[in-house]
Amino acid sequence: MPMMEPLAVRIPEACRMIGIGRSKLYELIADGTIEIVKIGSVTVVPVSQLKALVELPTR
């Protein structure tokens, strides 16, 4: 059975995936660059948001 990529990851994993720190990730969330999903008390970042971020042209 092939491994499935997760649809969303928690904050620490999102930081590891794109190679940035927590503070920078929270800045990107605050300014609307990355959207999060709250599931109860858990915050997750859709992997599609992370992929879209790294595919953006440099500013």
Number of C-alpha atoms within 10 A of each C-alpha: 3 4 5 6 7 9 10 18 18 15 18 14 13 21 19 11 13 13 10 12 13 14 10 11 18 15 12 14 14 12 9 10 14 18 15 17 13 9 8 6 6 9 14 19 22 18 17 13 16 19 12 11 15 10 9 8 6 6 3
